[in-house]
Amino acid sequence: MSAPAKQPLEILPELAGKLSALDAPGEKIAKAVRSGLGPGTVKDLLSGTWMGHALHPLLTDVVIGSWTSANLLDLLGGEDCEKGAERLIAVGIAAYPAVAVTGLVDWADGEPVGDEVRRIGLVHAGLNAVGLGLNIASLRARRNGNRGRGVALALAGSAWMGAAGHLGGHLAFRLGQGVDQTIFDQGPGEWSDALAADELLGGEPASAQVGDTPVVLVRDGEDVLALHDRCSHRGCSLATGEFRDGAITCPCHGSRFDLRTGAIEQGPATAPQPAFQARTSAGRIQVRLEQ
């Protein structure tokens, strides 16, 4: 049986994903970030909970756009556009810390998913740091009157940023980091059997497999509440989380969801959980997506 076909540029994430030497420092860094920045307002702000998707990709456009625009002025505008190019490079440098911090927060939450995410994320950050250093050197050279050196350094910086962006795309679009983990599996549209009614104890979350969909169920007084059990943030099971005051908290990263509606009460999740209607029929609990 032949090996699966690969795209030519897959060599970079493939090599980065094999750098096992990054595991020990990566685990320490991620643990420190998660310990130092627990669930709450600041983490919700940095994660993008308030806007419905991750904040980091949006901020990268500021840095990439500024530096790319500077490159175009250098190549097409000549010396007459030098002041504009300098200002654009400075804007990218000023915006970089916010991009780095939001990316670090996202990566730290994704790190437990597997070695590949940890390693590629660190290489992605390292390449970006080199790009930053080259653009800082470019700005310094320009201000010292060496425009040619400044242009060369800025172009080199963009090349490094392009490689970093390739790895960032791999993390998002091939490894699913930051993607709603329930988007391709919303749950049953028709009433479907979940579990026996007497298996669901009051106040204790229980997990059931309904077709291809994992479901977490909680008995709250006379009501049975049900959500998709795969946390939209990073895919952890909600069934092992804490149920309190009509909401359930993800045990991995602290996202909290209203059990009746699936709405986010606390991030870092950016997408709500699919909520299910529940009923009891012939001693069995059945669920379906909210109609």
ChimeraX commands (.cxc) that place a marker at each C-alpha (Angstrom):
marker #1 position 0.00,0.00,0.00 radius 0.5
marker #1 position 1.48,3.34,-1.08 radius 0.5
marker #1 position 2.03,6.19,1.38 radius 0.5
marker #1 position -0.57,8.98,1.33 radius 0.5
marker #1 position 0.20,11.80,-1.08 radius 0.5
marker #1 position 1.64,14.99,0.40 radius 0.5
marker #1 position 1.78,18.57,-0.75 radius 0.5
marker #1 position 5.33,19.90,-1.36 radius 0.5
marker #1 position 5.23,22.44,1.47 radius 0.5
marker #1 position 4.14,19.84,4.03 radius 0.5
marker #1 position 7.82,19.14,4.66 radius 0.5
marker #1 position 8.04,22.11,7.06 radius 0.5
marker #1 position 5.26,21.07,9.48 radius 0.5
marker #1 position 6.40,17.46,9.15 radius 0.5
marker #1 position 9.91,18.34,10.26 radius 0.5
marker #1 position 8.67,20.66,13.03 radius 0.5
marker #1 position 6.35,17.96,14.31 radius 0.5
marker #1 position 9.29,15.59,14.82 radius 0.5
marker #1 position 11.34,17.92,17.07 radius 0.5
marker #1 position 10.97,15.94,20.29 radius 0.5
marker #1 position 13.61,18.12,21.97 radius 0.5
marker #1 position 10.92,20.80,22.22 radius 0.5
marker #1 position 8.63,18.67,24.40 radius 0.5
marker #1 position 10.16,19.36,27.80 radius 0.5
marker #1 position 10.40,23.16,27.45 radius 0.5
marker #1 position 7.05,23.24,25.69 radius 0.5
marker #1 position 5.29,21.45,28.52 radius 0.5
marker #1 position 6.83,23.81,31.08 radius 0.5
marker #1 position 5.92,26.95,29.15 radius 0.5
marker #1 position 2.36,25.83,28.51 radius 0.5
marker #1 position 1.84,24.82,32.13 radius 0.5
marker #1 position 3.17,28.18,33.31 radius 0.5
marker #1 position 0.82,30.06,30.97 radius 0.5
marker #1 position -2.22,28.06,32.03 radius 0.5
marker #1 position -1.32,28.43,35.73 radius 0.5
marker #1 position -0.64,32.13,35.46 radius 0.5
marker #1 position -3.73,32.94,33.40 radius 0.5
marker #1 position -6.72,30.93,34.56 radius 0.5
marker #1 position -10.32,31.27,33.38 radius 0.5
marker #1 position -11.75,34.75,33.73 radius 0.5
marker #1 position -12.21,38.13,32.08 radius 0.5
marker #1 position -8.62,38.61,30.94 radius 0.5
marker #1 position -8.35,35.17,29.38 radius 0.5
marker #1 position -11.75,35.60,27.71 radius 0.5
marker #1 position -10.50,38.87,26.23 radius 0.5
marker #1 position -7.28,37.33,24.91 radius 0.5
marker #1 position -9.01,34.17,23.65 radius 0.5
marker #1 position -11.70,36.04,21.72 radius 0.5
marker #1 position -14.68,34.69,23.67 radius 0.5
marker #1 position -16.35,38.09,23.33 radius 0.5
marker #1 position -16.14,38.08,19.53 radius 0.5
marker #1 position -17.14,34.49,18.78 radius 0.5
marker #1 position -13.81,33.23,17.45 radius 0.5
marker #1 position -10.12,33.38,18.29 radius 0.5
marker #1 position -8.64,36.89,18.48 radius 0.5
marker #1 position -5.12,35.89,17.47 radius 0.5
marker #1 position -5.70,35.42,13.69 radius 0.5
marker #1 position -7.32,38.85,13.46 radius 0.5
marker #1 position -4.36,40.56,15.11 radius 0.5
marker #1 position -1.85,38.79,12.88 radius 0.5
marker #1 position -3.30,40.72,9.95 radius 0.5
marker #1 position -2.06,43.97,11.49 radius 0.5
marker #1 position 1.54,42.77,11.66 radius 0.5
marker #1 position 1.57,40.91,8.37 radius 0.5
marker #1 position -0.32,43.67,6.58 radius 0.5
marker #1 position 1.99,46.40,7.86 radius 0.5
marker #1 position 5.21,44.61,6.99 radius 0.5
marker #1 position 3.94,43.40,3.61 radius 0.5
marker #1 position 2.83,46.93,2.75 radius 0.5
marker #1 position 6.30,48.19,3.70 radius 0.5
marker #1 position 7.83,45.60,1.37 radius 0.5
marker #1 position 5.62,46.81,-1.48 radius 0.5
marker #1 position 6.58,50.43,-0.88 radius 0.5
marker #1 position 10.24,49.41,-0.90 radius 0.5
marker #1 position 9.92,47.51,-4.15 radius 0.5
marker #1 position 7.48,49.73,-6.03 radius 0.5
marker #1 position 7.78,53.16,-4.46 radius 0.5
marker #1 position 11.50,53.59,-4.10 radius 0.5
marker #1 position 13.18,56.15,-1.90 radius 0.5
marker #1 position 10.23,58.55,-2.15 radius 0.5
marker #1 position 8.21,56.13,0.00 radius 0.5
marker #1 position 10.90,55.46,2.59 radius 0.5
marker #1 position 9.18,57.36,5.40 radius 0.5
marker #1 position 5.96,55.44,4.79 radius 0.5
marker #1 position 7.81,52.13,4.82 radius 0.5
marker #1 position 9.52,53.02,8.09 radius 0.5
marker #1 position 6.22,53.89,9.71 radius 0.5
marker #1 position 4.60,50.67,8.53 radius 0.5
marker #1 position 7.45,48.59,9.92 radius 0.5
marker #1 position 7.13,50.46,13.23 radius 0.5
marker #1 position 3.37,49.74,13.32 radius 0.5
marker #1 position 4.05,46.02,12.86 radius 0.5
marker #1 position 6.66,46.03,15.61 radius 0.5
marker #1 position 4.27,47.84,17.99 radius 0.5
marker #1 position 1.44,45.38,17.26 radius 0.5
marker #1 position 3.61,42.29,17.62 radius 0.5
marker #1 position 3.36,41.86,21.44 radius 0.5
marker #1 position -0.45,41.59,21.35 radius 0.5
marker #1 position -0.22,39.03,18.55 radius 0.5
marker #1 position 2.35,37.00,20.46 radius 0.5
marker #1 position 0.40,37.02,23.72 radius 0.5
marker #1 position -2.89,35.92,22.15 radius 0.5
marker #1 position -1.09,33.22,20.19 radius 0.5
marker #1 position 0.67,32.00,23.32 radius 0.5
marker #1 position -2.63,31.72,25.20 radius 0.5
marker #1 position -4.25,29.77,22.36 radius 0.5
marker #1 position -1.24,27.47,22.01 radius 0.5
marker #1 position -1.03,26.77,25.75 radius 0.5
marker #1 position -4.63,25.53,25.75 radius 0.5
marker #1 position -4.01,23.37,22.69 radius 0.5
marker #1 position -0.72,21.95,23.91 radius 0.5
marker #1 position -2.19,18.99,25.86 radius 0.5
marker #1 position -3.81,17.72,22.66 radius 0.5
marker #1 position -0.59,16.14,21.43 radius 0.5
marker #1 position 3.12,16.37,20.72 radius 0.5
marker #1 position 2.62,17.67,17.18 radius 0.5
marker #1 position 0.68,20.72,18.31 radius 0.5
marker #1 position 3.25,21.52,21.00 radius 0.5
marker #1 position 6.23,21.24,18.67 radius 0.5
marker #1 position 4.79,23.01,15.63 radius 0.5
marker #1 position 3.45,25.80,17.83 radius 0.5
marker #1 position 6.88,26.46,19.30 radius 0.5
marker #1 position 8.56,26.47,15.88 radius 0.5
marker #1 position 5.82,28.82,14.62 radius 0.5
marker #1 position 6.58,31.20,17.51 radius 0.5
marker #1 position 10.33,30.95,16.94 radius 0.5
marker #1 position 10.07,31.78,13.24 radius 0.5
marker #1 position 7.87,34.76,14.05 radius 0.5
marker #1 position 10.43,35.97,16.59 radius 0.5
marker #1 position 13.15,35.84,13.94 radius 0.5
marker #1 position 10.90,37.84,11.62 radius 0.5
marker #1 position 10.42,40.42,14.37 radius 0.5
marker #1 position 14.16,40.66,14.95 radius 0.5
marker #1 position 14.85,41.20,11.25 radius 0.5
marker #1 position 12.26,43.97,11.02 radius 0.5
marker #1 position 13.65,45.68,14.10 radius 0.5
marker #1 position 17.10,45.52,12.48 radius 0.5
marker #1 position 15.60,46.86,9.25 radius 0.5
marker #1 position 14.11,49.87,11.00 radius 0.5
marker #1 position 17.40,50.58,12.78 radius 0.5
marker #1 position 19.36,50.36,9.52 radius 0.5
marker #1 position 16.97,52.74,7.75 radius 0.5
marker #1 position 17.18,55.28,10.53 radius 0.5
marker #1 position 20.99,55.08,10.36 radius 0.5
marker #1 position 20.82,55.97,6.67 radius 0.5
marker #1 position 21.39,52.48,5.24 radius 0.5
marker #1 position 18.20,52.02,3.21 radius 0.5
marker #1 position 19.53,49.14,1.09 radius 0.5
marker #1 position 20.36,47.06,4.13 radius 0.5
marker #1 position 16.99,47.96,5.65 radius 0.5
marker #1 position 15.10,46.81,2.57 radius 0.5
marker #1 position 17.00,43.50,2.46 radius 0.5
marker #1 position 16.37,42.85,6.15 radius 0.5
marker #1 position 12.65,43.64,5.82 radius 0.5
marker #1 position 12.29,41.25,2.88 radius 0.5
marker #1 position 14.12,38.54,4.83 radius 0.5
marker #1 position 11.82,39.19,7.78 radius 0.5
marker #1 position 8.77,38.69,5.59 radius 0.5
marker #1 position 10.17,35.40,4.34 radius 0.5
marker #1 position 10.52,34.12,7.90 radius 0.5
marker #1 position 7.02,35.37,8.73 radius 0.5
marker #1 position 5.69,33.54,5.67 radius 0.5
marker #1 position 7.17,30.28,6.92 radius 0.5
marker #1 position 5.68,30.93,10.36 radius 0.5
marker #1 position 2.30,31.67,8.77 radius 0.5
marker #1 position 2.45,28.36,6.91 radius 0.5
marker #1 position 2.83,26.55,10.23 radius 0.5
marker #1 position 0.05,28.62,11.77 radius 0.5
marker #1 position -2.24,27.57,8.94 radius 0.5
marker #1 position -1.27,23.94,9.50 radius 0.5
marker #1 position -2.18,24.22,13.19 radius 0.5
marker #1 position -5.59,25.70,12.39 radius 0.5
marker #1 position -6.67,23.96,9.21 radius 0.5
marker #1 position -4.96,20.57,9.43 radius 0.5
marker #1 position -4.80,20.02,13.19 radius 0.5
marker #1 position -8.02,21.87,14.05 radius 0.5
marker #1 position -6.62,24.20,16.69 radius 0.5
marker #1 position -9.11,26.99,17.42 radius 0.5
marker #1 position -11.86,25.35,15.35 radius 0.5
marker #1 position -15.26,24.66,16.94 radius 0.5
marker #1 position -14.90,21.00,17.88 radius 0.5
marker #1 position -18.62,20.32,17.39 radius 0.5
marker #1 position -19.09,21.99,14.01 radius 0.5
marker #1 position -19.11,18.81,11.94 radius 0.5
marker #1 position -21.17,16.82,14.45 radius 0.5
marker #1 position -24.09,18.90,15.73 radius 0.5
marker #1 position -26.11,15.90,16.95 radius 0.5
marker #1 position -29.33,14.04,16.12 radius 0.5
marker #1 position -32.16,16.00,14.53 radius 0.5
marker #1 position -34.73,13.36,15.51 radius 0.5
marker #1 position -35.52,11.82,18.91 radius 0.5
marker #1 position -32.76,9.29,19.64 radius 0.5
marker #1 position -32.12,6.95,22.56 radius 0.5
marker #1 position -29.45,8.06,25.04 radius 0.5
marker #1 position -29.60,5.96,28.23 radius 0.5
marker #1 position -31.91,4.43,30.83 radius 0.5
marker #1 position -33.69,7.02,32.97 radius 0.5
marker #1 position -32.63,5.32,36.22 radius 0.5
marker #1 position -28.95,5.66,35.24 radius 0.5
marker #1 position -29.13,9.43,35.53 radius 0.5
marker #1 position -28.71,10.52,39.13 radius 0.5
marker #1 position -29.68,13.98,40.32 radius 0.5
marker #1 position -26.92,16.57,39.92 radius 0.5
marker #1 position -24.32,14.16,38.54 radius 0.5
marker #1 position -23.35,14.53,34.86 radius 0.5
marker #1 position -23.48,11.37,32.78 radius 0.5
marker #1 position -22.15,10.70,29.30 radius 0.5
marker #1 position -23.96,8.76,26.59 radius 0.5
marker #1 position -23.17,7.99,22.97 radius 0.5
marker #1 position -26.06,8.87,20.65 radius 0.5
marker #1 position -25.14,7.65,17.20 radius 0.5
marker #1 position -21.87,9.45,16.41 radius 0.5
marker #1 position -22.49,12.16,18.99 radius 0.5
marker #1 position -21.29,12.13,22.62 radius 0.5
marker #1 position -23.90,13.72,24.90 radius 0.5
marker #1 position -23.63,14.93,28.50 radius 0.5
marker #1 position -26.85,14.72,30.53 radius 0.5
marker #1 position -27.72,16.14,33.94 radius 0.5
marker #1 position -30.89,15.74,35.99 radius 0.5
marker #1 position -31.84,19.11,37.49 radius 0.5
marker #1 position -34.94,18.61,39.64 radius 0.5
marker #1 position -37.64,17.32,37.32 radius 0.5
marker #1 position -35.76,18.40,34.20 radius 0.5
marker #1 position -33.19,16.50,32.16 radius 0.5
marker #1 position -30.65,18.82,30.53 radius 0.5
marker #1 position -28.38,17.76,27.70 radius 0.5
marker #1 position -25.50,19.24,25.71 radius 0.5
marker #1 position -22.95,17.99,23.21 radius 0.5
marker #1 position -20.30,16.36,25.41 radius 0.5
marker #1 position -17.32,17.44,23.29 radius 0.5
marker #1 position -16.26,20.91,24.42 radius 0.5
marker #1 position -16.28,23.30,21.47 radius 0.5
marker #1 position -12.98,24.79,22.68 radius 0.5
marker #1 position -10.53,21.87,22.53 radius 0.5
marker #1 position -12.74,18.78,22.51 radius 0.5
marker #1 position -12.52,17.69,26.17 radius 0.5
marker #1 position -15.42,15.74,27.68 radius 0.5
marker #1 position -17.77,17.92,29.71 radius 0.5
marker #1 position -19.18,14.89,31.54 radius 0.5
marker #1 position -16.27,14.90,33.99 radius 0.5
marker #1 position -16.72,18.61,34.71 radius 0.5
marker #1 position -18.52,20.35,37.56 radius 0.5
marker #1 position -22.28,20.99,37.41 radius 0.5
marker #1 position -23.50,23.96,39.42 radius 0.5
marker #1 position -26.27,26.53,39.13 radius 0.5
marker #1 position -27.56,25.24,35.83 radius 0.5
marker #1 position -24.15,25.28,34.12 radius 0.5
marker #1 position -21.34,22.83,33.50 radius 0.5
marker #1 position -17.62,23.66,33.55 radius 0.5
marker #1 position -15.11,21.99,31.24 radius 0.5
marker #1 position -12.47,20.19,33.33 radius 0.5
marker #1 position -9.64,21.00,30.90 radius 0.5
marker #1 position -9.65,24.77,30.49 radius 0.5
marker #1 position -12.55,26.07,32.56 radius 0.5
marker #1 position -15.07,27.05,29.90 radius 0.5
marker #1 position -18.57,27.14,31.39 radius 0.5
marker #1 position -21.79,26.54,29.45 radius 0.5
marker #1 position -25.46,27.02,30.31 radius 0.5
marker #1 position -26.96,23.53,30.26 radius 0.5
marker #1 position -30.32,24.73,28.97 radius 0.5
marker #1 position -29.10,26.77,26.01 radius 0.5
marker #1 position -25.44,25.86,25.50 radius 0.5
marker #1 position -24.52,29.57,25.77 radius 0.5
marker #1 position -21.02,30.46,26.99 radius 0.5
marker #1 position -20.98,31.80,30.54 radius 0.5
marker #1 position -17.18,31.81,30.74 radius 0.5
marker #1 position -14.41,31.22,28.19 radius 0.5
marker #1 position -11.91,30.56,26.83 radius 0.5
marker #1 position -14.39,28.80,24.51 radius 0.5
marker #1 position -15.56,31.01,21.65 radius 0.5
marker #1 position -18.41,28.83,20.32 radius 0.5
marker #1 position -21.49,27.69,22.27 radius 0.5
marker #1 position -22.32,24.04,22.82 radius 0.5
marker #1 position -25.08,22.42,20.78 radius 0.5
marker #1 position -28.03,22.00,23.18 radius 0.5
marker #1 position -30.50,19.12,23.05 radius 0.5
marker #1 position -34.10,18.67,24.02 radius 0.5
marker #1 position -34.60,15.67,26.30 radius 0.5
marker #1 position -37.60,13.52,27.15 radius 0.5
marker #1 position -38.29,10.24,28.95 radius 0.5
marker #1 position -40.16,7.52,27.09 radius 0.5
marker #1 position -40.70,3.96,28.33 radius 0.5
marker #1 position -37.97,4.37,30.94 radius 0.5
marker #1 position -35.41,5.66,28.43 radius 0.5
marker #1 position -34.06,9.17,27.97 radius 0.5
marker #1 position -34.16,10.41,24.41 radius 0.5
marker #1 position -32.55,13.55,22.98 radius 0.5
marker #1 position -32.64,15.66,19.84 radius 0.5
marker #1 position -31.24,19.00,18.75 radius 0.5
marker #1 position -33.19,22.02,19.92 radius 0.5
marker #1 position -35.87,22.71,17.29 radius 0.5
marker link #1:1,2 radius 0.2
marker link #1:2,3 radius 0.2
marker link #1:3,4 radius 0.2
marker link #1:4,5 radius 0.2
marker link #1:5,6 radius 0.2
marker link #1:6,7 radius 0.2
marker link #1:7,8 radius 0.2
marker link #1:8,9 radius 0.2
marker link #1:9,10 radius 0.2
marker link #1:10,11 radius 0.2
marker link #1:11,12 radius 0.2
marker link #1:12,13 radius 0.2
marker link #1:13,14 radius 0.2
marker link #1:14,15 radius 0.2
marker link #1:15,16 radius 0.2
marker link #1:16,17 radius 0.2
marker link #1:17,18 radius 0.2
marker link #1:18,19 radius 0.2
marker link #1:19,20 radius 0.2
marker link #1:20,21 radius 0.2
marker link #1:21,22 radius 0.2
marker link #1:22,23 radius 0.2
marker link #1:23,24 radius 0.2
marker link #1:24,25 radius 0.2
marker link #1:25,26 radius 0.2
marker link #1:26,27 radius 0.2
marker link #1:27,28 radius 0.2
marker link #1:28,29 radius 0.2
marker link #1:29,30 radius 0.2
marker link #1:30,31 radius 0.2
marker link #1:31,32 radius 0.2
marker link #1:32,33 radius 0.2
marker link #1:33,34 radius 0.2
marker link #1:34,35 radius 0.2
marker link #1:35,36 radius 0.2
marker link #1:36,37 radius 0.2
marker link #1:37,38 radius 0.2
marker link #1:38,39 radius 0.2
marker link #1:39,40 radius 0.2
marker link #1:40,41 radius 0.2
marker link #1:41,42 radius 0.2
marker link #1:42,43 radius 0.2
marker link #1:43,44 radius 0.2
marker link #1:44,45 radius 0.2
marker link #1:45,46 radius 0.2
marker link #1:46,47 radius 0.2
marker link #1:47,48 radius 0.2
marker link #1:48,49 radius 0.2
marker link #1:49,50 radius 0.2
marker link #1:50,51 radius 0.2
marker link #1:51,52 radius 0.2
marker link #1:52,53 radius 0.2
marker link #1:53,54 radius 0.2
marker link #1:54,55 radius 0.2
marker link #1:55,56 radius 0.2
marker link #1:56,57 radius 0.2
marker link #1:57,58 radius 0.2
marker link #1:58,59 radius 0.2
marker link #1:59,60 radius 0.2
marker link #1:60,61 radius 0.2
marker link #1:61,62 radius 0.2
marker link #1:62,63 radius 0.2
marker link #1:63,64 radius 0.2
marker link #1:64,65 radius 0.2
marker link #1:65,66 radius 0.2
marker link #1:66,67 radius 0.2
marker link #1:67,68 radius 0.2
marker link #1:68,69 radius 0.2
marker link #1:69,70 radius 0.2
marker link #1:70,71 radius 0.2
marker link #1:71,72 radius 0.2
marker link #1:72,73 radius 0.2
marker link #1:73,74 radius 0.2
marker link #1:74,75 radius 0.2
marker link #1:75,76 radius 0.2
marker link #1:76,77 radius 0.2
marker link #1:77,78 radius 0.2
marker link #1:78,79 radius 0.2
marker link #1:79,80 radius 0.2
marker link #1:80,81 radius 0.2
marker link #1:81,82 radius 0.2
marker link #1:82,83 radius 0.2
marker link #1:83,84 radius 0.2
marker link #1:84,85 radius 0.2
marker link #1:85,86 radius 0.2
marker link #1:86,87 radius 0.2
marker link #1:87,88 radius 0.2
marker link #1:88,89 radius 0.2
marker link #1:89,90 radius 0.2
marker link #1:90,91 radius 0.2
marker link #1:91,92 radius 0.2
marker link #1:92,93 radius 0.2
marker link #1:93,94 radius 0.2
marker link #1:94,95 radius 0.2
marker link #1:95,96 radius 0.2
marker link #1:96,97 radius 0.2
marker link #1:97,98 radius 0.2
marker link #1:98,99 radius 0.2
marker link #1:99,100 radius 0.2
marker link #1:100,101 radius 0.2
marker link #1:101,102 radius 0.2
marker link #1:102,103 radius 0.2
marker link #1:103,104 radius 0.2
marker link #1:104,105 radius 0.2
marker link #1:105,106 radius 0.2
marker link #1:106,107 radius 0.2
marker link #1:107,108 radius 0.2
marker link #1:108,109 radius 0.2
marker link #1:109,110 radius 0.2
marker link #1:110,111 radius 0.2
marker link #1:111,112 radius 0.2
marker link #1:112,113 radius 0.2
marker link #1:113,114 radius 0.2
marker link #1:114,115 radius 0.2
marker link #1:115,116 radius 0.2
marker link #1:116,117 radius 0.2
marker link #1:117,118 radius 0.2
marker link #1:118,119 radius 0.2
marker link #1:119,120 radius 0.2
marker link #1:120,121 radius 0.2
marker link #1:121,122 radius 0.2
marker link #1:122,123 radius 0.2
marker link #1:123,124 radius 0.2
marker link #1:124,125 radius 0.2
marker link #1:125,126 radius 0.2
marker link #1:126,127 radius 0.2
marker link #1:127,128 radius 0.2
marker link #1:128,129 radius 0.2
marker link #1:129,130 radius 0.2
marker link #1:130,131 radius 0.2
marker link #1:131,132 radius 0.2
marker link #1:132,133 radius 0.2
marker link #1:133,134 radius 0.2
marker link #1:134,135 radius 0.2
marker link #1:135,136 radius 0.2
marker link #1:136,137 radius 0.2
marker link #1:137,138 radius 0.2
marker link #1:138,139 radius 0.2
marker link #1:139,140 radius 0.2
marker link #1:140,141 radius 0.2
marker link #1:141,142 radius 0.2
marker link #1:142,143 radius 0.2
marker link #1:143,144 radius 0.2
marker link #1:144,145 radius 0.2
marker link #1:145,146 radius 0.2
marker link #1:146,147 radius 0.2
marker link #1:147,148 radius 0.2
marker link #1:148,149 radius 0.2
marker link #1:149,150 radius 0.2
marker link #1:150,151 radius 0.2
marker link #1:151,152 radius 0.2
marker link #1:152,153 radius 0.2
marker link #1:153,154 radius 0.2
marker link #1:154,155 radius 0.2
marker link #1:155,156 radius 0.2
marker link #1:156,157 radius 0.2
marker link #1:157,158 radius 0.2
marker link #1:158,159 radius 0.2
marker link #1:159,160 radius 0.2
marker link #1:160,161 radius 0.2
marker link #1:161,162 radius 0.2
marker link #1:162,163 radius 0.2
marker link #1:163,164 radius 0.2
marker link #1:164,165 radius 0.2
marker link #1:165,166 radius 0.2
marker link #1:166,167 radius 0.2
marker link #1:167,168 radius 0.2
marker link #1:168,169 radius 0.2
marker link #1:169,170 radius 0.2
marker link #1:170,171 radius 0.2
marker link #1:171,172 radius 0.2
marker link #1:172,173 radius 0.2
marker link #1:173,174 radius 0.2
marker link #1:174,175 radius 0.2
marker link #1:175,176 radius 0.2
marker link #1:176,177 radius 0.2
marker link #1:177,178 radius 0.2
marker link #1:178,179 radius 0.2
marker link #1:179,180 radius 0.2
marker link #1:180,181 radius 0.2
marker link #1:181,182 radius 0.2
marker link #1:182,183 radius 0.2
marker link #1:183,184 radius 0.2
marker link #1:184,185 radius 0.2
marker link #1:185,186 radius 0.2
marker link #1:186,187 radius 0.2
marker link #1:187,188 radius 0.2
marker link #1:188,189 radius 0.2
marker link #1:189,190 radius 0.2
marker link #1:190,191 radius 0.2
marker link #1:191,192 radius 0.2
marker link #1:192,193 radius 0.2
marker link #1:193,194 radius 0.2
marker link #1:194,195 radius 0.2
marker link #1:195,196 radius 0.2
marker link #1:196,197 radius 0.2
marker link #1:197,198 radius 0.2
marker link #1:198,199 radius 0.2
marker link #1:199,200 radius 0.2
marker link #1:200,201 radius 0.2
marker link #1:201,202 radius 0.2
marker link #1:202,203 radius 0.2
marker link #1:203,204 radius 0.2
marker link #1:204,205 radius 0.2
marker link #1:205,206 radius 0.2
marker link #1:206,207 radius 0.2
marker link #1:207,208 radius 0.2
marker link #1:208,209 radius 0.2
marker link #1:209,210 radius 0.2
marker link #1:210,211 radius 0.2
marker link #1:211,212 radius 0.2
marker link #1:212,213 radius 0.2
marker link #1:213,214 radius 0.2
marker link #1:214,215 radius 0.2
marker link #1:215,216 radius 0.2
marker link #1:216,217 radius 0.2
marker link #1:217,218 radius 0.2
marker link #1:218,219 radius 0.2
marker link #1:219,220 radius 0.2
marker link #1:220,221 radius 0.2
marker link #1:221,222 radius 0.2
marker link #1:222,223 radius 0.2
marker link #1:223,224 radius 0.2
marker link #1:224,225 radius 0.2
marker link #1:225,226 radius 0.2
marker link #1:226,227 radius 0.2
marker link #1:227,228 radius 0.2
marker link #1:228,229 radius 0.2
marker link #1:229,230 radius 0.2
marker link #1:230,231 radius 0.2
marker link #1:231,232 radius 0.2
marker link #1:232,233 radius 0.2
marker link #1:233,234 radius 0.2
marker link #1:234,235 radius 0.2
marker link #1:235,236 radius 0.2
marker link #1:236,237 radius 0.2
marker link #1:237,238 radius 0.2
marker link #1:238,239 radius 0.2
marker link #1:239,240 radius 0.2
marker link #1:240,241 radius 0.2
marker link #1:241,242 radius 0.2
marker link #1:242,243 radius 0.2
marker link #1:243,244 radius 0.2
marker link #1:244,245 radius 0.2
marker link #1:245,246 radius 0.2
marker link #1:246,247 radius 0.2
marker link #1:247,248 radius 0.2
marker link #1:248,249 radius 0.2
marker link #1:249,250 radius 0.2
marker link #1:250,251 radius 0.2
marker link #1:251,252 radius 0.2
marker link #1:252,253 radius 0.2
marker link #1:253,254 radius 0.2
marker link #1:254,255 radius 0.2
marker link #1:255,256 radius 0.2
marker link #1:256,257 radius 0.2
marker link #1:257,258 radius 0.2
marker link #1:258,259 radius 0.2
marker link #1:259,260 radius 0.2
marker link #1:260,261 radius 0.2
marker link #1:261,262 radius 0.2
marker link #1:262,263 radius 0.2
marker link #1:263,264 radius 0.2
marker link #1:264,265 radius 0.2
marker link #1:265,266 radius 0.2
marker link #1:266,267 radius 0.2
marker link #1:267,268 radius 0.2
marker link #1:268,269 radius 0.2
marker link #1:269,270 radius 0.2
marker link #1:270,271 radius 0.2
marker link #1:271,272 radius 0.2
marker link #1:272,273 radius 0.2
marker link #1:273,274 radius 0.2
marker link #1:274,275 radius 0.2
marker link #1:275,276 radius 0.2
marker link #1:276,277 radius 0.2
marker link #1:277,278 radius 0.2
marker link #1:278,279 radius 0.2
marker link #1:279,280 radius 0.2
marker link #1:280,281 radius 0.2
marker link #1:281,282 radius 0.2
marker link #1:282,283 radius 0.2
marker link #1:283,284 radius 0.2
marker link #1:284,285 radius 0.2
marker link #1:285,286 radius 0.2
marker link #1:286,287 radius 0.2
marker link #1:287,288 radius 0.2
marker link #1:288,289 radius 0.2
marker link #1:289,290 radius 0.2
marker link #1:290,291 radius 0.2
view
